[in-house]
Amino acid sequence: MPAPAMSQLENVSAILGEYMLKGWTLTDLHCSECRATPLMREPTAIAERDNRERIQFCALCDGRPEGRVAAPILRPVAEPTPSSATPSQTIKTPESHAYPKEAASEPDPSESISNLLLKGYSLLGENCPNPSCRGIPLVGYPRKVDGSKDGRKMCVSCEGRWVEESSVPEDWVRDAPITSITEAAPSSGSVQHGESPRSRKRRELYGITPSGANQPVSKGKERAVDVGEFETKARESESELVNRAAPENFAHEAADELEQTAIGARKTFSTRPTPGIFPAPINRPTPPGPDSALFATLSTASDSLSETLTGLSKSLDATTSSLGKRSSSSQDEGNCFVDIKLHTEAMKDVLGVLAQVERAKRQGY
């Protein structure tokens, strides 16, 4: 009963591996009978020692080289004369292993594999996927310095290189270095979601990162803000605000403005410059009626802004009153100055919007 195909393949592979370890050469010539198995060639030293030609055998058809005739060598044969030539004396030149002269000039893959095996490379159990390299086995790289397996493999014929995906380290791709902030304005895609231009400018002014930590950022062309310089400017800004108006006077002024707004006075807020949030009226605007939905919406917005302004005033009063009770460290003082500056800016914005709402109720838009 013939052996299974897998066991026959294992037997052929074992014979090839055994004789390659003994120094035999795996040639690129295939057997003329099975036309699939590469021939094994005997080392030159053994043939010269026995004073004979080198032996070639097929591991599938011949099994072992015992009893195999020596590989014939093509030699010129003199043409017999018509008188001495007979059919029985005609010598035929074997054509089973003849190959063109172009193939003789190409490097022998078996010799290249043998040289790599001596250098520590390993013979793999897979052939080159290149269609032009039929039956050429791949060679694996030697182990690394730490003893781990090197997943790279190569073909000695087409000089192709491959690498196993499992052997590629996870951190072999490095992130590109982050460039410094330049003078050009950021695009709309770079602005954080939900962040207005005013908030972005305020964050850049006070050195607040998107995560909320107070860190100095560069303002201008590749200029970094020093922490000491930032705290000094914060103190100067706070001193200027305190000198202009004391917290008590500021709270009193805000209370007066809220009271005037509640009773519907027509006084304009001329004591403080307000930003032009809404465009100027066009073509004689009509004020909304007291019973209209627009008037009710504006009244609700006015009440909400008044409550917000009252809360900011109380928070600012608490911040300024606790300034002397805090620790004397420069970091705490700088944070306190930043809080006061943010409170005043927010109150100024709320007052400006409140003035525009009252104007819309009186004159319309």
KOLMAR-930210 format. One record per residue (C-alpha): residue in one letter; x, y, z; residue number from 1. Coordinates in steps of 0.2 Angstrom, whole numbers, plus 5000, padded with zeros to 4 digits. Layout:
# KOLMAR-930210
atom aa = A; px = X; py = Y; pz = Z; i = NUM
...
# end
This chain:
# KOLMAR-930210
atom aa = M; px = 5000; py = 5000; pz = 5000; i = 1
atom aa = P; px = 5008; py = 5017; pz = 4995; i = 2
atom aa = A; px = 5012; py = 5029; pz = 5009; i = 3
atom aa = P; px = 5001; py = 5044; pz = 5011; i = 4
atom aa = A; px = 5006; py = 5060; pz = 5002; i = 5
atom aa = M; px = 5010; py = 5069; pz = 5018; i = 6
atom aa = S; px = 5021; py = 5056; pz = 5024; i = 7
atom aa = Q; px = 5030; py = 5055; pz = 5007; i = 8
atom aa = L; px = 5033; py = 5074; pz = 5008; i = 9
atom aa = E; px = 5040; py = 5073; pz = 5025; i = 10
atom aa = N; px = 5052; py = 5059; pz = 5020; i = 11
atom aa = V; px = 5058; py = 5069; pz = 5005; i = 12
atom aa = S; px = 5060; py = 5084; pz = 5016; i = 13
atom aa = A; px = 5070; py = 5074; pz = 5029; i = 14
atom aa = I; px = 5082; py = 5067; pz = 5016; i = 15
atom aa = L; px = 5085; py = 5084; pz = 5009; i = 16
atom aa = G; px = 5088; py = 5092; pz = 5026; i = 17
atom aa = E; px = 5100; py = 5077; pz = 5031; i = 18
atom aa = Y; px = 5111; py = 5079; pz = 5016; i = 19
atom aa = M; px = 5111; py = 5098; pz = 5016; i = 20
atom aa = L; px = 5118; py = 5096; pz = 5034; i = 21
atom aa = K; px = 5131; py = 5084; pz = 5027; i = 22
atom aa = G; px = 5137; py = 5097; pz = 5015; i = 23
atom aa = W; px = 5128; py = 5092; pz = 4999; i = 24
atom aa = T; px = 5121; py = 5106; pz = 4988; i = 25
atom aa = L; px = 5103; py = 5109; pz = 4984; i = 26
atom aa = T; px = 5103; py = 5113; pz = 4965; i = 27
atom aa = D; px = 5090; py = 5122; pz = 4955; i = 28
atom aa = L; px = 5089; py = 5108; pz = 4943; i = 29
atom aa = H; px = 5073; py = 5097; pz = 4944; i = 30
atom aa = C; px = 5072; py = 5079; pz = 4942; i = 31
atom aa = S; px = 5068; py = 5073; pz = 4924; i = 32
atom aa = E; px = 5056; py = 5060; pz = 4930; i = 33
atom aa = C; px = 5045; py = 5068; pz = 4944; i = 34
atom aa = R; px = 5048; py = 5086; pz = 4937; i = 35
atom aa = A; px = 5045; py = 5093; pz = 4955; i = 36
atom aa = T; px = 5060; py = 5088; pz = 4967; i = 37
atom aa = P; px = 5076; py = 5098; pz = 4966; i = 38
atom aa = L; px = 5092; py = 5087; pz = 4964; i = 39
atom aa = M; px = 5105; py = 5085; pz = 4977; i = 40
atom aa = R; px = 5123; py = 5086; pz = 4972; i = 41
atom aa = E; px = 5138; py = 5079; pz = 4981; i = 42
atom aa = P; px = 5152; py = 5090; pz = 4988; i = 43
atom aa = T; px = 5167; py = 5092; pz = 4976; i = 44
atom aa = A; px = 5180; py = 5087; pz = 4990; i = 45
atom aa = I; px = 5172; py = 5069; pz = 4992; i = 46
atom aa = A; px = 5171; py = 5066; pz = 4973; i = 47
atom aa = E; px = 5189; py = 5072; pz = 4971; i = 48
atom aa = R; px = 5195; py = 5061; pz = 4985; i = 49
atom aa = D; px = 5187; py = 5045; pz = 4977; i = 50
atom aa = N; px = 5193; py = 5051; pz = 4960; i = 51
atom aa = R; px = 5176; py = 5051; pz = 4952; i = 52
atom aa = E; px = 5163; py = 5063; pz = 4946; i = 53
atom aa = R; px = 5150; py = 5071; pz = 4958; i = 54
atom aa = I; px = 5134; py = 5062; pz = 4961; i = 55
atom aa = Q; px = 5117; py = 5069; pz = 4959; i = 56
atom aa = F; px = 5101; py = 5061; pz = 4965; i = 57
atom aa = C; px = 5082; py = 5064; pz = 4967; i = 58
atom aa = A; px = 5076; py = 5062; pz = 4985; i = 59
atom aa = L; px = 5059; py = 5057; pz = 4979; i = 60
atom aa = C; px = 5063; py = 5045; pz = 4964; i = 61
atom aa = D; px = 5080; py = 5038; pz = 4971; i = 62
atom aa = G; px = 5078; py = 5040; pz = 4989; i = 63
atom aa = R; px = 5097; py = 5039; pz = 4994; i = 64
atom aa = P; px = 5112; py = 5042; pz = 4983; i = 65
atom aa = E; px = 5118; py = 5023; pz = 4986; i = 66
atom aa = G; px = 5120; py = 5015; pz = 4969; i = 67
atom aa = R; px = 5117; py = 5031; pz = 4959; i = 68
atom aa = V; px = 5128; py = 5034; pz = 4945; i = 69
atom aa = A; px = 5139; py = 5049; pz = 4944; i = 70
atom aa = A; px = 5132; py = 5064; pz = 4936; i = 71
atom aa = P; px = 5138; py = 5065; pz = 4918; i = 72
atom aa = I; px = 5148; py = 5079; pz = 4911; i = 73
atom aa = L; px = 5146; py = 5086; pz = 4894; i = 74
atom aa = R; px = 5161; py = 5083; pz = 4884; i = 75
atom aa = P; px = 5164; py = 5085; pz = 4865; i = 76
atom aa = V; px = 5164; py = 5068; pz = 4856; i = 77
atom aa = A; px = 5173; py = 5065; pz = 4840; i = 78
atom aa = E; px = 5162; py = 5061; pz = 4825; i = 79
atom aa = P; px = 5165; py = 5043; pz = 4820; i = 80
atom aa = T; px = 5171; py = 5039; pz = 4802; i = 81
atom aa = P; px = 5159; py = 5031; pz = 4790; i = 82
atom aa = S; px = 5169; py = 5015; pz = 4790; i = 83
atom aa = S; px = 5170; py = 5013; pz = 4809; i = 84
atom aa = A; px = 5153; py = 5019; pz = 4814; i = 85
atom aa = T; px = 5141; py = 5006; pz = 4819; i = 86
atom aa = P; px = 5123; py = 5008; pz = 4827; i = 87
atom aa = S; px = 5130; py = 4999; pz = 4842; i = 88
atom aa = Q; px = 5145; py = 5010; pz = 4844; i = 89
atom aa = T; px = 5135; py = 5027; pz = 4843; i = 90
atom aa = I; px = 5137; py = 5037; pz = 4859; i = 91
atom aa = K; px = 5122; py = 5048; pz = 4864; i = 92
atom aa = T; px = 5124; py = 5064; pz = 4874; i = 93
atom aa = P; px = 5113; py = 5064; pz = 4889; i = 94
atom aa = E; px = 5100; py = 5079; pz = 4888; i = 95
atom aa = S; px = 5092; py = 5077; pz = 4905; i = 96
atom aa = H; px = 5103; py = 5090; pz = 4914; i = 97
atom aa = A; px = 5108; py = 5101; pz = 4900; i = 98
atom aa = Y; px = 5104; py = 5119; pz = 4902; i = 99
atom aa = P; px = 5107; py = 5135; pz = 4892; i = 100
atom aa = K; px = 5123; py = 5145; pz = 4894; i = 101
atom aa = E; px = 5113; py = 5160; pz = 4901; i = 102
atom aa = A; px = 5108; py = 5149; pz = 4916; i = 103
atom aa = A; px = 5126; py = 5145; pz = 4919; i = 104
atom aa = S; px = 5131; py = 5163; pz = 4921; i = 105
atom aa = E; px = 5118; py = 5166; pz = 4935; i = 106
atom aa = P; px = 5122; py = 5164; pz = 4953; i = 107
atom aa = D; px = 5118; py = 5146; pz = 4960; i = 108
atom aa = P; px = 5104; py = 5148; pz = 4973; i = 109
atom aa = S; px = 5110; py = 5132; pz = 4982; i = 110
atom aa = E; px = 5127; py = 5140; pz = 4984; i = 111
atom aa = S; px = 5119; py = 5156; pz = 4991; i = 112
atom aa = I; px = 5108; py = 5147; pz = 5003; i = 113
atom aa = S; px = 5123; py = 5136; pz = 5009; i = 114
atom aa = N; px = 5133; py = 5152; pz = 5012; i = 115
atom aa = L; px = 5119; py = 5160; pz = 5022; i = 116
atom aa = L; px = 5117; py = 5144; pz = 5032; i = 117
atom aa = L; px = 5135; py = 5144; pz = 5037; i = 118
atom aa = K; px = 5132; py = 5162; pz = 5043; i = 119
atom aa = G; px = 5118; py = 5157; pz = 5055; i = 120
atom aa = Y; px = 5103; py = 5159; pz = 5043; i = 121
atom aa = S; px = 5089; py = 5146; pz = 5043; i = 122
atom aa = L; px = 5080; py = 5137; pz = 5029; i = 123
atom aa = L; px = 5062; py = 5139; pz = 5030; i = 124
atom aa = G; px = 5048; py = 5127; pz = 5025; i = 125
atom aa = E; px = 5040; py = 5139; pz = 5012; i = 126
atom aa = N; px = 5044; py = 5144; pz = 4995; i = 127
atom aa = C; px = 5046; py = 5161; pz = 4987; i = 128
atom aa = P; px = 5029; py = 5168; pz = 4981; i = 129
atom aa = N; px = 5037; py = 5176; pz = 4966; i = 130
atom aa = P; px = 5032; py = 5166; pz = 4950; i = 131
atom aa = S; px = 5049; py = 5168; pz = 4943; i = 132
atom aa = C; px = 5057; py = 5159; pz = 4958; i = 133
atom aa = R; px = 5049; py = 5142; pz = 4956; i = 134
atom aa = G; px = 5054; py = 5130; pz = 4970; i = 135
atom aa = I; px = 5066; py = 5142; pz = 4978; i = 136
atom aa = P; px = 5065; py = 5140; pz = 4997; i = 137
atom aa = L; px = 5065; py = 5156; pz = 5008; i = 138
atom aa = V; px = 5079; py = 5159; pz = 5021; i = 139
atom aa = G; px = 5076; py = 5166; pz = 5038; i = 140
atom aa = Y; px = 5087; py = 5179; pz = 5047; i = 141
atom aa = P; px = 5097; py = 5174; pz = 5062; i = 142
atom aa = R; px = 5091; py = 5177; pz = 5079; i = 143
atom aa = K; px = 5093; py = 5194; pz = 5087; i = 144
atom aa = V; px = 5106; py = 5198; pz = 5100; i = 145
atom aa = D; px = 5093; py = 5195; pz = 5114; i = 146
atom aa = G; px = 5089; py = 5178; pz = 5108; i = 147
atom aa = S; px = 5072; py = 5182; pz = 5101; i = 148
atom aa = K; px = 5066; py = 5176; pz = 5084; i = 149
atom aa = D; px = 5069; py = 5188; pz = 5069; i = 150
atom aa = G; px = 5053; py = 5188; pz = 5058; i = 151
atom aa = R; px = 5062; py = 5193; pz = 5042; i = 152
atom aa = K; px = 5064; py = 5182; pz = 5028; i = 153
atom aa = M; px = 5072; py = 5183; pz = 5011; i = 154
atom aa = C; px = 5074; py = 5175; pz = 4994; i = 155
atom aa = V; px = 5092; py = 5172; pz = 4987; i = 156
atom aa = S; px = 5085; py = 5172; pz = 4969; i = 157
atom aa = C; px = 5075; py = 5187; pz = 4967; i = 158
atom aa = E; px = 5082; py = 5196; pz = 4983; i = 159
atom aa = G; px = 5065; py = 5199; pz = 4989; i = 160
atom aa = R; px = 5062; py = 5203; pz = 5008; i = 161
atom aa = W; px = 5047; py = 5199; pz = 5019; i = 162
atom aa = V; px = 5043; py = 5201; pz = 5037; i = 163
atom aa = E; px = 5030; py = 5193; pz = 5048; i = 164
atom aa = E; px = 5017; py = 5204; pz = 5055; i = 165
atom aa = S; px = 5017; py = 5196; pz = 5072; i = 166
atom aa = S; px = 5036; py = 5201; pz = 5074; i = 167
atom aa = V; px = 5034; py = 5219; pz = 5070; i = 168
atom aa = P; px = 5035; py = 5229; pz = 5087; i = 169
atom aa = E; px = 5020; py = 5240; pz = 5091; i = 170
atom aa = D; px = 5029; py = 5256; pz = 5094; i = 171
atom aa = W; px = 5040; py = 5256; pz = 5078; i = 172
atom aa = V; px = 5030; py = 5270; pz = 5071; i = 173
atom aa = R; px = 5034; py = 5287; pz = 5080; i = 174
atom aa = D; px = 5022; py = 5301; pz = 5081; i = 175
atom aa = A; px = 5028; py = 5317; pz = 5071; i = 176
atom aa = P; px = 5035; py = 5330; pz = 5082; i = 177
atom aa = I; px = 5023; py = 5344; pz = 5087; i = 178
atom aa = T; px = 5028; py = 5361; pz = 5079; i = 179
atom aa = S; px = 5028; py = 5377; pz = 5089; i = 180
atom aa = I; px = 5013; py = 5389; pz = 5088; i = 181
atom aa = T; px = 5016; py = 5402; pz = 5074; i = 182
atom aa = E; px = 5009; py = 5419; pz = 5070; i = 183
atom aa = A; px = 4996; py = 5412; pz = 5058; i = 184
atom aa = A; px = 4978; py = 5411; pz = 5064; i = 185
atom aa = P; px = 4971; py = 5394; pz = 5067; i = 186
atom aa = S; px = 4959; py = 5386; pz = 5056; i = 187
atom aa = S; px = 4941; py = 5383; pz = 5061; i = 188
atom aa = G; px = 4944; py = 5365; pz = 5062; i = 189
atom aa = S; px = 4958; py = 5368; pz = 5075; i = 190
atom aa = V; px = 4946; py = 5377; pz = 5087; i = 191
atom aa = Q; px = 4939; py = 5366; pz = 5101; i = 192
atom aa = H; px = 4921; py = 5361; pz = 5100; i = 193
atom aa = G; px = 4909; py = 5374; pz = 5108; i = 194
atom aa = E; px = 4923; py = 5387; pz = 5111; i = 195
atom aa = S; px = 4919; py = 5404; pz = 5105; i = 196
atom aa = P; px = 4933; py = 5416; pz = 5098; i = 197
atom aa = R; px = 4931; py = 5427; pz = 5113; i = 198
atom aa = S; px = 4935; py = 5412; pz = 5125; i = 199
atom aa = R; px = 4949; py = 5407; pz = 5114; i = 200
atom aa = K; px = 4957; py = 5424; pz = 5115; i = 201
atom aa = R; px = 4954; py = 5424; pz = 5134; i = 202
atom aa = R; px = 4962; py = 5407; pz = 5136; i = 203
atom aa = E; px = 4978; py = 5413; pz = 5126; i = 204
atom aa = L; px = 4979; py = 5429; pz = 5136; i = 205
atom aa = Y; px = 4979; py = 5420; pz = 5153; i = 206
atom aa = G; px = 4989; py = 5405; pz = 5148; i = 207
atom aa = I; px = 4974; py = 5392; pz = 5151; i = 208
atom aa = T; px = 4976; py = 5376; pz = 5141; i = 209
atom aa = P; px = 4960; py = 5367; pz = 5134; i = 210
atom aa = S; px = 4961; py = 5355; pz = 5148; i = 211
atom aa = G; px = 4959; py = 5368; pz = 5161; i = 212
atom aa = A; px = 4977; py = 5369; pz = 5168; i = 213
atom aa = N; px = 4985; py = 5386; pz = 5169; i = 214
atom aa = Q; px = 5000; py = 5384; pz = 5158; i = 215
atom aa = P; px = 5010; py = 5397; pz = 5149; i = 216
atom aa = V; px = 5007; py = 5397; pz = 5130; i = 217
atom aa = S; px = 5016; py = 5406; pz = 5117; i = 218
atom aa = K; px = 5008; py = 5422; pz = 5110; i = 219
atom aa = G; px = 5016; py = 5429; pz = 5094; i = 220
atom aa = K; px = 5028; py = 5421; pz = 5083; i = 221
atom aa = E; px = 5037; py = 5406; pz = 5093; i = 222
atom aa = R; px = 5038; py = 5416; pz = 5109; i = 223
atom aa = A; px = 5035; py = 5407; pz = 5125; i = 224
atom aa = V; px = 5028; py = 5417; pz = 5141; i = 225
atom aa = D; px = 5038; py = 5415; pz = 5157; i = 226
atom aa = V; px = 5028; py = 5410; pz = 5173; i = 227
atom aa = G; px = 5036; py = 5425; pz = 5182; i = 228
atom aa = E; px = 5032; py = 5437; pz = 5168; i = 229
atom aa = F; px = 5014; py = 5431; pz = 5168; i = 230
atom aa = E; px = 5011; py = 5433; pz = 5186; i = 231
atom aa = T; px = 5019; py = 5451; pz = 5186; i = 232
atom aa = K; px = 5007; py = 5456; pz = 5172; i = 233
atom aa = A; px = 4993; py = 5449; pz = 5181; i = 234
atom aa = R; px = 4997; py = 5459; pz = 5197; i = 235
atom aa = E; px = 4999; py = 5475; pz = 5186; i = 236
atom aa = S; px = 4982; py = 5472; pz = 5178; i = 237
atom aa = E; px = 4974; py = 5469; pz = 5195; i = 238
atom aa = S; px = 4982; py = 5485; pz = 5202; i = 239
atom aa = E; px = 4975; py = 5495; pz = 5188; i = 240
atom aa = L; px = 4958; py = 5488; pz = 5190; i = 241
atom aa = V; px = 4958; py = 5491; pz = 5209; i = 242
atom aa = N; px = 4964; py = 5509; pz = 5206; i = 243
atom aa = R; px = 4951; py = 5513; pz = 5194; i = 244
atom aa = A; px = 4936; py = 5508; pz = 5205; i = 245
atom aa = A; px = 4936; py = 5500; pz = 5222; i = 246
atom aa = P; px = 4925; py = 5484; pz = 5223; i = 247
atom aa = E; px = 4913; py = 5493; pz = 5234; i = 248
atom aa = N; px = 4910; py = 5506; pz = 5222; i = 249
atom aa = F; px = 4909; py = 5494; pz = 5207; i = 250
atom aa = A; px = 4896; py = 5484; pz = 5216; i = 251
atom aa = H; px = 4886; py = 5499; pz = 5221; i = 252
atom aa = E; px = 4887; py = 5505; pz = 5203; i = 253
atom aa = A; px = 4881; py = 5488; pz = 5196; i = 254
atom aa = A; px = 4867; py = 5488; pz = 5209; i = 255
atom aa = D; px = 4861; py = 5505; pz = 5203; i = 256
atom aa = E; px = 4861; py = 5499; pz = 5185; i = 257
atom aa = L; px = 4851; py = 5484; pz = 5189; i = 258
atom aa = E; px = 4838; py = 5494; pz = 5198; i = 259
atom aa = Q; px = 4837; py = 5506; pz = 5184; i = 260
atom aa = T; px = 4834; py = 5491; pz = 5172; i = 261
atom aa = A; px = 4821; py = 5483; pz = 5183; i = 262
atom aa = I; px = 4810; py = 5499; pz = 5184; i = 263
atom aa = G; px = 4812; py = 5501; pz = 5165; i = 264
atom aa = A; px = 4822; py = 5517; pz = 5165; i = 265
atom aa = R; px = 4827; py = 5524; pz = 5148; i = 266
atom aa = K; px = 4845; py = 5528; pz = 5154; i = 267
atom aa = T; px = 4859; py = 5523; pz = 5143; i = 268
atom aa = F; px = 4874; py = 5514; pz = 5150; i = 269
atom aa = S; px = 4886; py = 5529; pz = 5146; i = 270
atom aa = T; px = 4897; py = 5525; pz = 5161; i = 271
atom aa = R; px = 4905; py = 5510; pz = 5153; i = 272
atom aa = P; px = 4909; py = 5506; pz = 5135; i = 273
atom aa = T; px = 4899; py = 5492; pz = 5128; i = 274
atom aa = P; px = 4903; py = 5481; pz = 5114; i = 275
atom aa = G; px = 4893; py = 5482; pz = 5098; i = 276
atom aa = I; px = 4885; py = 5465; pz = 5099; i = 277
atom aa = F; px = 4870; py = 5468; pz = 5087; i = 278
atom aa = P; px = 4871; py = 5478; pz = 5071; i = 279
atom aa = A; px = 4864; py = 5496; pz = 5070; i = 280
atom aa = P; px = 4845; py = 5498; pz = 5067; i = 281
atom aa = I; px = 4840; py = 5498; pz = 5049; i = 282
atom aa = N; px = 4826; py = 5508; pz = 5042; i = 283
atom aa = R; px = 4816; py = 5514; pz = 5057; i = 284
atom aa = P; px = 4814; py = 5499; pz = 5068; i = 285
atom aa = T; px = 4797; py = 5496; pz = 5076; i = 286
atom aa = P; px = 4797; py = 5492; pz = 5095; i = 287
atom aa = P; px = 4788; py = 5476; pz = 5100; i = 288
atom aa = G; px = 4771; py = 5478; pz = 5109; i = 289
atom aa = P; px = 4769; py = 5474; pz = 5127; i = 290
atom aa = D; px = 4758; py = 5459; pz = 5123; i = 291
atom aa = S; px = 4769; py = 5452; pz = 5109; i = 292
atom aa = A; px = 4779; py = 5436; pz = 5111; i = 293
atom aa = L; px = 4795; py = 5445; pz = 5107; i = 294
atom aa = F; px = 4793; py = 5457; pz = 5121; i = 295
atom aa = A; px = 4790; py = 5443; pz = 5133; i = 296
atom aa = T; px = 4806; py = 5434; pz = 5127; i = 297
atom aa = L; px = 4816; py = 5450; pz = 5129; i = 298
atom aa = S; px = 4809; py = 5452; pz = 5146; i = 299
atom aa = T; px = 4814; py = 5435; pz = 5151; i = 300
atom aa = A; px = 4831; py = 5437; pz = 5144; i = 301
atom aa = S; px = 4833; py = 5453; pz = 5154; i = 302
atom aa = D; px = 4828; py = 5445; pz = 5170; i = 303
atom aa = S; px = 4840; py = 5431; pz = 5167; i = 304
atom aa = L; px = 4855; py = 5443; pz = 5163; i = 305
atom aa = S; px = 4851; py = 5453; pz = 5179; i = 306
atom aa = E; px = 4852; py = 5437; pz = 5190; i = 307
atom aa = T; px = 4868; py = 5433; pz = 5181; i = 308
atom aa = L; px = 4875; py = 5450; pz = 5185; i = 309
atom aa = T; px = 4870; py = 5449; pz = 5203; i = 310
atom aa = G; px = 4878; py = 5432; pz = 5205; i = 311
atom aa = L; px = 4894; py = 5438; pz = 5197; i = 312
atom aa = S; px = 4894; py = 5454; pz = 5209; i = 313
atom aa = K; px = 4893; py = 5442; pz = 5224; i = 314
atom aa = S; px = 4906; py = 5431; pz = 5218; i = 315
atom aa = L; px = 4918; py = 5445; pz = 5214; i = 316
atom aa = D; px = 4915; py = 5453; pz = 5232; i = 317
atom aa = A; px = 4919; py = 5436; pz = 5240; i = 318
atom aa = T; px = 4935; py = 5434; pz = 5229; i = 319
atom aa = T; px = 4941; py = 5452; pz = 5234; i = 320
atom aa = S; px = 4937; py = 5450; pz = 5252; i = 321
atom aa = S; px = 4946; py = 5433; pz = 5254; i = 322
atom aa = L; px = 4962; py = 5440; pz = 5245; i = 323
atom aa = G; px = 4970; py = 5445; pz = 5261; i = 324
atom aa = K; px = 4966; py = 5428; pz = 5269; i = 325
atom aa = R; px = 4974; py = 5417; pz = 5257; i = 326
atom aa = S; px = 4992; py = 5411; pz = 5258; i = 327
atom aa = S; px = 5006; py = 5423; pz = 5252; i = 328
atom aa = S; px = 5013; py = 5411; pz = 5239; i = 329
atom aa = S; px = 5015; py = 5419; pz = 5221; i = 330
atom aa = Q; px = 5005; py = 5405; pz = 5213; i = 331
atom aa = D; px = 4989; py = 5408; pz = 5224; i = 332
atom aa = E; px = 4990; py = 5427; pz = 5221; i = 333
atom aa = G; px = 4992; py = 5425; pz = 5203; i = 334
atom aa = N; px = 4977; py = 5413; pz = 5202; i = 335
atom aa = C; px = 4967; py = 5426; pz = 5212; i = 336
atom aa = F; px = 4971; py = 5440; pz = 5201; i = 337
atom aa = V; px = 4966; py = 5429; pz = 5186; i = 338
atom aa = D; px = 4949; py = 5426; pz = 5194; i = 339
atom aa = I; px = 4946; py = 5444; pz = 5197; i = 340
atom aa = K; px = 4951; py = 5448; pz = 5179; i = 341
atom aa = L; px = 4939; py = 5435; pz = 5173; i = 342
atom aa = H; px = 4925; py = 5441; pz = 5184; i = 343
atom aa = T; px = 4926; py = 5459; pz = 5178; i = 344
atom aa = E; px = 4927; py = 5454; pz = 5160; i = 345
atom aa = A; px = 4912; py = 5443; pz = 5162; i = 346
atom aa = M; px = 4902; py = 5457; pz = 5171; i = 347
atom aa = K; px = 4906; py = 5469; pz = 5157; i = 348
atom aa = D; px = 4900; py = 5457; pz = 5144; i = 349
atom aa = V; px = 4884; py = 5454; pz = 5153; i = 350
atom aa = L; px = 4881; py = 5473; pz = 5155; i = 351
atom aa = G; px = 4884; py = 5475; pz = 5137; i = 352
atom aa = V; px = 4871; py = 5462; pz = 5132; i = 353
atom aa = L; px = 4859; py = 5468; pz = 5144; i = 354
atom aa = A; px = 4860; py = 5486; pz = 5137; i = 355
atom aa = Q; px = 4856; py = 5479; pz = 5120; i = 356
atom aa = V; px = 4841; py = 5469; pz = 5126; i = 357
atom aa = E; px = 4834; py = 5484; pz = 5134; i = 358
atom aa = R; px = 4837; py = 5494; pz = 5118; i = 359
atom aa = A; px = 4828; py = 5481; pz = 5108; i = 360
atom aa = K; px = 4813; py = 5482; pz = 5120; i = 361
atom aa = R; px = 4812; py = 5500; pz = 5118; i = 362
atom aa = Q; px = 4816; py = 5504; pz = 5100; i = 363
atom aa = G; px = 4816; py = 5487; pz = 5092; i = 364
atom aa = Y; px = 4828; py = 5479; pz = 5078; i = 365
# end
